[in-house]
């Protein structure tokens, strides 16, 4: 079992998996989000939002921050594999 696992866990495999995940997350951002995180943060500063709009923006901002943080983590992990 150890021999099998050691042959599956390689730097190249890790790099491919991280690149695949980054591609998926970038595609997800393109398809799912019609505005940027910065646009949402600026809109949230508006005093003219209804409560439901504000809460929706807060949720959307959180989702975008999760994806952006994951992409930064992937970039960091890839740089350490080099």
Phi, psi and omega in degrees: 000316179300320179296318179296314180296318181294332177282338180273329182264099178229164178299319179297317178296318178298316180298316179297318180295317179294319177296321178296317179296319178297318177299315179300313182294321177294319176296319178300317179299316181298317185280323190270331187246126179264351178231163178272165176300317181298318178299318179294319179296319177294319179294325180297333179289344181295139177271003185256017181271140171285162182304314182295326176293318180298313181295323177296318179295319179300316178297313181297318178299317178299317179297317180293323178294322177298313180295315180297319178295321178296319179294321176295320178298317179298315178301317179296315180297318179296321180294331179281342178279346183281000000 
